[in-house]
Amino acid sequence: MKVNETGNNSKNFRRKSGKKIVPKPPRFNIMWLYVAIILGLFAVQYLFNNPTVSTVTYQKFAGLLKSGYVDKVVAYKNNDIVMVEVYIKKDSLQLPQFKDVRGGESFAMGNNNPQYKFTDASFDALSNKMKETQKDMPNQLYPTFDTRESFWASWFMSIILPVLLLIGFWIFIMRRMGGGGAGGGGTQIFNIGKSKATLFDKESQVTVTFNDVAGLEEAKQEVMEIVDFLKNPKKYTNLGGKIPKGALLVGSPGTGKTLLAKAVAGEAQVPFFSLSGSDFVEMFVGVGASRVRDLFKQAKDKAPCIIFIDEIDAIGRARGKNSIIGGNDERENTLNQLLVEMDGFGTDSGIIIMAATNRPDVLDSALLRPGRFDRQISIDKPDLHGREQIFKVHLKPIKLAEGVEAKKLSAQTPGFAGAEIANVCNEAALIAARRNKEAVDMQDFQDAIDRVIGGLEKKNKIISPEEKRIVAFHEAGHAIAGWFLEHADPLVKVSIVPRGVAALGYAQYLPKEQFLYTTEQLLDGLCMTMGGRVAEDIVFGKISTGAQNDLERITNLAYAMTTYYGMNANIGNVSFAQEEDKLVKPYSEKTAELIDHEVRVLIDGVYTRTKDLLTEKRDGLNKLAEKLLEKEILFQSDLEEILGKRPFNNRTTYDEFVNGDSPGDQAPIADNIHPDQISDGASSDEEIK
């Protein structure tokens, strides 16, 4: 029979869902126990280390002095009265007549306290009296005069002040070890094993939804199934289906993993526990595992709910690597507890774990097996249409001028992640405000993209005319090679304006977005990158250090073509992919010599081919360099004016996406690309000098 209870009596039992809930008794605060222990220690010290001091007259003191029992006499002034302390010799204290002033335990530990005391008028009067008393004695004893505070001041300085300092230091340590969160004082140390997860529920609701997440359509479809399960679990359980226990978001930094998790919390309308993997890491043994247990305990009470662990690689690294022999690895204990907890609840409990990392290769295999993180949702950098959607989201709060289109901006920023796009939009707004504009126009966005890619423009960097001429011909060499090579990425901008920390000049290309590259494309790319060094050799008959970055990229790509991609006839169709944790090369010394020889042959062939091309186009090289010295920045329209139309009909992704099927030239604006596509002609002051 169901009973409905009324009334305000707190002692009555309440019924909820047919279960009897017994009120919990008040929780004992262990702080009071520590306070009691400290007070007890002081009480013991006071009782055993403070024996009774007997007050005597000067006549009795004179008798003790004449008998030779007195060890020393200490006098000090207290409120215009001279206080005199009398210390009896340790051997004499054993006599029966000193039994009352012996001090019990204090005597066993040493005679450190006076046995008698009396008062006198002044220091001089005390000295004269003692001199008169000892006039017939061969060994006379004189009083020691001490500068001493009053009793209460002395007691405060010797007992109370050290205690206050000790308590203050203890509270400071407790706050540091407990995180200094709510609760204050030293109470946080007793919550050190508690979870640090931030709970978002109806009171602190997350406002981010899937409408705020752009460019991640495939990933959204994956996580929307999780949201649908939390809203309609019977839809899946009635058919015998089981929702995955965990979903791992994998992607490069800035691609929107955490944002997607926030959107899941906002859409699901269920409690959402958010924390970082580093929140489990603590200096104390067992704390990480305790926090994992407490986290899942809270989650079970709030089910259905979502647990989101950001940067899970902080605790999820593969076990057994870099461990100390004979030591206790706290991180492994935390990971073991997490693995146990993920298997410890049923699939119908309504608890779903989401985690994010940009290093899935370092995670433990037990963490990724089915039954734990069943799904790995890959969040890649957005494609052309994805970047357009991301630009539309970030352009909403910005006051735009006419002509600013998300479609054009997305085509000019291949390789950009969501965080970089947000940075571009913010930088454009700041640049427009700095120029006192009423709206942000396309030029502001071009300058913002330049700043994100190459860094701040160094207007005050002083470059000698000789160095500037070398940089101009270097960049012109890149431009000529890219313009007359069919499979090279078309150059859209070349500049000799110093930017960032290192770049004295740079050339920008707008590559076609593709995943596979042929041998011809890679070889043309090598020639284009070699153009700067070859131009210096042809024009000046000497080379500079400005090609260091170019040569590094050429060397890396040449070795990759030879050892990884199987693009060398003498090496053959093999791939010597070497694992990072293995120091042994997967080939013999003879093969290593052959690889080095083939790489040198490849780079020498690229150099010869590029030199023949630039020698043939020497007039265009000179004109382009002189124009660069005059204008400092040249766009594609300037290159067409100097060199003529590009002799190939290859259309870039920008042209296909923005201009559609209509033929025509690419836009003569500062089309920009990701830093990986920049050729830094003169990369630093040290290099150009």
N, C-alpha and C positions, 0 to 999 in steps of 0.2 A: 504494500500500500504506500502510496506516495504521500509524504507529509510536507505541508507547507508551514514553515515556522515564521513567526513574526516577532516583532519586538526589537529592542536595541541592546539587549543583554549580550555583551561581547563574549561571555563564557559559553553561550549556547553554541552547539554545533550547527554548521551550515551545510546544506546539501546542494550539490551541483553535479548534474548529469548522473544522479543516483549514487554518488560517492560521498562519503563522510569526510569532511576536511577538519582536522583537529588544529586549533590555533597553535602556532609555534611559540614556545617560550622565548622570553627575551634572550638575545644572544650575548654570551659573556664576552666582555672586552678584555683581552689579555693584557692590555696596557696597564690595568689596575694591578695585575700580578707583578709586573716589573716595578711599579711604584712602591708596592709593599716590600719587595726585596731590597730596594735601595734604602728605604726608611729603616728596615731591620738592620742593615749593615751599619748605618750610622748609630743606631741605638746600641748595638754591641760595642762599637768603638767607644762610645761615651761611657758605657758601664765599666768596661775593663781597662781602659786607658786613662781614666781620670780618677785616681784615688783621692780620698779625702785629705785635704790640707788642714792641719790643726793650727788654730790661732793661739799664739802665746804672748806673754809679756817679755819685755826686754830683760828682766831679771832671769827668767828661765833660759832665755837665749844665751845670756852671759854664762850661765852654768854649763850649758852644752859647749860653749866656745872654750871655756877653761878646761873642760874635760877632754878636748881634742876630738870630739865627735863630728864637728862641722867640716864639710868638704869645701863648700863655697857659699858666698852670700851675694845675692843679686838684688839690686835696688833699682826701682824705676818710679817715675812720677805719674800719678793718676789723680787728676782734679785737685791740684795744689797739695796733695798728700803723698808722702814718699812711702811706697809699698816695698817691703823687704821680704824676700823669699830665702828660706834657709834649706840647704841641701845637706843631708847627712851622708857620711861616708858609707859606701856599700858594705864594707866589713862590719861596721858598727850597727847597721840596720838589722843584723842577725840577732842582736841582743834582745832579751825579752822586753825591756822597757820601751822598745820602739815597735812593738807588735801592732799597735793601733794605727801607726802611720806607715806601715811597711808597704801596703798597696796590693797585696795578693798576687794576682797574675802579672801585674805591672812590675813587681819586684823581680819576678823570674825573667822577664824580658829585658831588664836593665833599669837602672836608677835614672830616669829621664825627667822626673817630676819632683817639685819641692815637697818637703815633709812638714815644714812649719812656715808660718808667716806672721808678721807684725807690722805696725806702722810707726813712722817717726816724723819729726817736724821738717827736717831738711837733710840734704846729703852731707852738709858739713857737720851737723849735729850727730848724725849716725857715725861718721868717721871719727869724731872726737871721742864718742862713747866707746867704740870698739878699741881705739888706741889706749884709752884709760884702762879698759878691762884686761888688755893683754900686755900691760907694761912690765909684768914680771915673767912673761913667757918668752922663750928663746925664738920660737918660730911664730911670727905674728901673721894673721890673716886679715886682708883688707877687702872691703866690699867692692863689687863690680857694678858700675853704674850703667844702666841700659836705657836707651831711648825706645820706649814701647808705647803703642797706642792703648786706648782704654780696652777693657775686657770685651765689650761688645764689638768694637772695631777689630780687635784681634781675632775674635771668634768668627766674625764675618769674613775676614781676609783669609783665614786658615781653613775654614770649613765650607761656608756658604758659597763664596766666590768660585772655588774649584768645582763644586757641585753644579753650579749654574753653567759654567763653561762646559762641563762634561755633558750635561743635558742638552745644551745648545748644539754641541758637535754631534751628539747622537741623533737629534731631530734632523740636522742637515744631512747626515748620512742616510737616514731613513727616507727622506724626500728624494734624494738622488737615486737610491736603489728602487724606490717604489714608483718612480716616474713623475713625482710632483703633481699628480692629478688631483681630482676632487677628493676631499677627505682630509687633505693636508696633514701637517705634523708627521709623526712617526707611524701613523696608522697604515700608510701605503705599503710598508714592508710586509705587512701581514696579508696584503692582496697581491703580492708579487707573482703568485701562481695563477692569478685570474686572467681571463682573456682580455685583450685590449681592443677587441673588435668594436667598431662604431655601428650602432644599430640605427637603421632608417626604417621607421614604421609610419603609422598614420599621423603621429604627432610631428615627426620630422620627415615628411614625405619628400621623395626625390622627384623633382619636376622635369627631369630629362626624359624624353620619350624617343621612340624610333623616328619621329619626324625631325629630330635634331641630329640624327646620325645619317650622313650622306656618303655615298660612294662605297657602301659595304652591303650591297643588296644580297649577295649570296650568303654572307655571314649572318645577316639579319634573318634570313629565312631559317637558318639552323637554330638560332636562339629563340625565334618566335615559337617554335615547337615546344621549347621549355616553358615559355610563358603560358602557352595554351594548356599545357599539362597542369600547371599550378592553378589555373582558373577552372578547368574542366577535367579533373583527374579520372572521373568515371568513363569518359569517352575512350580512354586508352585501356583502363583496367578491365572494362567489361569485355573487351575483345582478347584479353589475355596478354596484352602488350605491357612492357615495362619501360619506363622512361629511363634514359641514361642517368647514372648517379652523378657523373661529373662531366664537365665540358671545359676543355683547355683551349684558351685563345692564344694563338701563336702568330706572331708578326713582328715586323721591324719596329723600332722606336718611332712613336709619333703617328702610327697608323690608326689609332682609335680603339685600342683594346679596352682600356678603362672606361672610355666614353660609352662603348657598347654595353659594358656591364652595368653602368648607371642607367642606361635606357631600359635594360631588362628589369631593373629594380623599379623604375618608374612605371613601366607597363604592367608588371605582374601584380602590383598593389598588395604585396606580401612583405613581411619583415625581411630586411636585407642586411646581412652582417658583412661589413667591409673592413679589411685589414691588410697589412702588408706582410710578406714573408719574413721580413726582418723583425716584426713584432714578437715572433716566437723566440728570437735569439736573445739569450741572457747569459750573464757571467756565472750564474749559480747552476749547479747540477740539478737536473730534473725540472727546472722551471718551464722550459719549452714544452715538454710533454704534459706538464700540468695545465698549461694554457690551452693546449689542444683539447684536453679532456673537458676543461671548463667551457670552451667554445662550443663543442658539440652538445654539452649538457644544456646550454642556453638555447641552442638551435632546436633541440627536441622539445623544449617548452614552448617555443614560438612556431612550431611547424603548423602549416607548410611555410617554408622560408628558403632563402638563398644565402649561401656563404660564398663570398668572393675574396680570394686570396691573390693580391697583386704581387708580381715579382716572386713567384713561388720557387724559383731556382735558388733563393736564399736558403731554403731548408730542404729542397727537393733534389739536391745534387746526388749523383750516383754514389752509392756507398762503397767503401773500401779503397777510395782514391785519396792520396795525400793524408792518410791517417797516421797518427802517432802510435808507434808500437808501445803497448802497455798503457796507453792513455785512454781517457774516457772522452769520446767524441759526443759532445752534447747535441750537435746538429743531427747526427745519426739517430740518437734517441728520440729526438723530436719527430724526425721523419718516420721512424718505426711506429710511434704512437699515432701519427696521422694515417698511416696505412691501416692500422688496426681499427681506428674509428671509422674510416671510410667503408670498411667491411662490417662494421658493427651495427648498422641500422638497416632496416628493411627497405625494400624498394618502394613500398607504399607509405613510407613515413612522411613524405612530402618535403624532404630535405635534399636540395640540389647544390652541388659544389661547382663553382666556377673559379677558374684560375687563369692568370695571364703571365706570359713570359716571352721574351725575345731570344731565349737561348734554350730551345727544346732539346738540343743535342746533349746537354749536360744533365738532364733529368734522369732519375733512377728508372730503370725499366719496370720495376714493380709498381711504380706510380702510374704508369701509362697503360697497364694491362686492362683488358675488359673487366668491368666490375668496379673499377675506380674511375679513372678518366677515360670513359668509353669513346668520347668524341674529341678529336682535335680539329678545331675550327681555324683554318688558316686565314689570316687577315693580311693580304698583300697590299702593296702600294697601289693606289687607285689607278685605273686606266683613264683613257681620254674622257669618257662619259662620266666616270666617277669623279674626276677632278672638277668637271663642270658643275656637278651637283654640290660638291663641297664648296666651290666658289660661291654658288648661289646662297648657301647657308651663311657664309661669313660676310657676304656683301649686303645682307639685309639691314644691319644697323648702320651702315656707312652711307653718307649722303653722296650720291654718285652724279657725275656730270654726264652729259650726253656722249654716246660713243663707247662707253665702258660696257663690255659684254663678257660674261663669264665663259662663253664659248671660245673666244679668242684667247683669253688668259689661260684657260685649261690647255689649249693646244701649244702654248708657248712654254709650258712648265712640265715637260715629261720627267718622270722620276720623282716628282714632289710628293711627299706624304701629307696627310691632313694637317699635321702641326706646322709644317712649312708653309702650306697655303694660308693658314690662319696668321702666320707671321708676316707673310707678304701683304695681306689685307691690312693688318695693323700698321705696318711700316708705311704703306701708301697713305693711310689717313694721317699719320704723324708728319710725313713729308709735306702733304698738302696744307696742314695747319701751320707748319713752319714757313711756308710760302704765302701765308695769309689768303688762301683760296677759300671760296665759299663752297666748293664741291671738289671731290677727288676725281681727277681726270685720268686718261690713259697714260699720260706721261709720268704721272706719279706712280702708277703701278709698274711702269717699266723701270723707273729708278729704284723702286722697292725690290723688284726681282734682281736687279744688278747688285743691290746691297746684300740680299740674302745669299746670292751665289758667290760673289767675289769679295764681299766685305765693304767697309766704309771707304769712300773715295778719299785718297790722300792728296789733297790739293796743295798742302804745304811741303810735300816731299821734294827736295831739291835734287834734280837729275842733270848731270852735265850734258851739253849738246852731243858729245861723242857717244855717251851711253844711250841717249834718247834715239840717236840714229841707228845704233845697233839693235835696239828694241824694235824700231819701226821695220827694219828689213827682216828681222826675225819673224815678226807677226805677219808680214807680207808673204814670207815663204810659206807659212801655214795656209794662208788664204789662197795663194796660187795653186798649191798642191791639191787642196780640197776642191777648188773650182774646176780643175781640168782632169780629175780622176772620176771615172764613172760611178764607182761603188762607194766613194767617200761621202760622208755626211755633208750636205750643202752648208756652207758657211753663211751666216746671216748677220754677223756683227764682228768687228775686229777693233780693238782699242789699245792705245798705248798710255792710257791714264792709269797711274798706280792705284791699286785697291788692296784693302786688307793689310795683313801683316807682311806678306811676301810678294805678291804679284805686282810686277812692274808693267805688265801688258798681258793681254789675253785675247784669245779668239774663241768665239762661241758658235756652236753648230746646232742644228735642229735635226736630230736623227729621226729615222722612222721607227716607230715602236714595234719591235719584233722580238722574238725569242730565239730564233735560229739565225746563225751567221755563216756564210759560206767562206771558203778560203779566199776568194777574190775580194770579198768585202773586208776581211781582216787585213789582207796585204795592202789594199788601198788605204785603210786606216793607219797602218804603220807608216806608209809613205807620207801621208798628211802630217802625222806627228813628227816625222823626221824633217819636214820642210824648213823649220826654223834653223836647225843646226846647219843644214845644207846651204841655206841662203847666206848665213854668216861666212861660210867657207868660200862661196863663189864671189861675194861682193868685196869682202875685206881681206881675203886670203889668210884669215886666222879665225879661231873660234873662241868663244867665251864660256863662262860657267852658267849662262842663262838657260841652257838646254838640259839642265840636270833633271828636272821633272819630266821632260819629254823622254829622255833616255831611260829613265826608270820605268815608265809605262811601256816603252818599246821592249825593254828586256823582259819584263814580266809577261807580256803578251806573246813574245817569241818563244819563251820557255813553255808557256801554256799550249801553244800550237804544236810544239814538238813532243811534249811529254804527256799532256792531258787529252788533247783533241785528236790525236793520231793524224795530223796533217803533214807529216814528213815521210817521204817515200823511203828513205834509208832506215829510219827508226821503225816504221811499220805501223800497223793498226793496233797499237797498244796504248794503254792509259796508265801511267805510273802515279796514281793518286795515293799520296802518302798521308797516313793518319797523323794527327797532331801529337798524340801521346807516344808515338813510336819514333825513336831516333835512327833506326836502321833504314836505309834507303831500299826501296823494293827493286833495285837493279844492281848489277855488278859495276866494278870500277871501269871495266872496258866500255860498258854501255854509257856510263857517265861521261867518259871522254868523247864518245861518239855524239852524245847529246850536246855537249859544249861546242863541238866542232860544227854541228848542224845549225845551232843557234847563231854562231858567228857567221856562217855562210849565209843564213837567212837575212841577218841584219846588214851584212855587207851588200847583198843584192838589193835590199830596200834602199840603201844609201845611194848606190849607183843609179838605180831607176829614178829616184827623186832628183838627183843631180842632173841627169839628162833632161828631165822635164823642166826644171827651173832654168837650165842653160838655154833651152829652146824658147822659154817664155821670159827671157831676161828683160825685155822692154816693158812688159806688163809688171814685172817685179819692181823695176825702178819707179814706174809711174805710181804704183800702189803705195810704195814706201814714201815717196815724196808727198802724196796726198795725205797719208797718215801723219806725217810731220806737220802738215798744214792744219788739218782738222782734228786730229787725235782720235776721233771715233768715226768709223765708216760703217754704213749699213749695206744691205744687199743691193739696194738701188744704186749706191755709189760704185759697187763692184761691177754692176752691169754697165754703168756708164764708162768705166775705165777698161774693162776686159771684154765687154760685149756679153751677149746672152750665154748662159751656160750650155755647152754643146751636148747636153743630155736631157732627156725628157722625163727624168725621174721626179716624181712628185712626192713631196714630203707629207708626213701625217698632218701637219698644219694646213697645208694647201687642200688636202682631201677633205679634212674635217670642217674647216671654216668656209672654203670656197665651193665645196661640193664638187659636182662634176664639171663645173664651168672652168675652161682653161684660163690661164692667165698667170701673172707673176705672183710671187709670194709677197705678203705684205711688207712694205719697206719700213718696218718699225723694229724696235730693238727686241726681236724675238730672242728669248733666253732659254737656257736649258739647265739641267741639273749639274752640280759641280763635277761629276764624273765625266761630263762631255766638254769640259773646258780645257783648252790647251794653254798652259801658263808658259808663255814664251820666255820671259825673264822673271824667275820666280822669287828672287830675293836680292837685296842689296849686295850680299856677299857673293852671290852667283854672278851678277852682272859685272862686278868689279874684278 
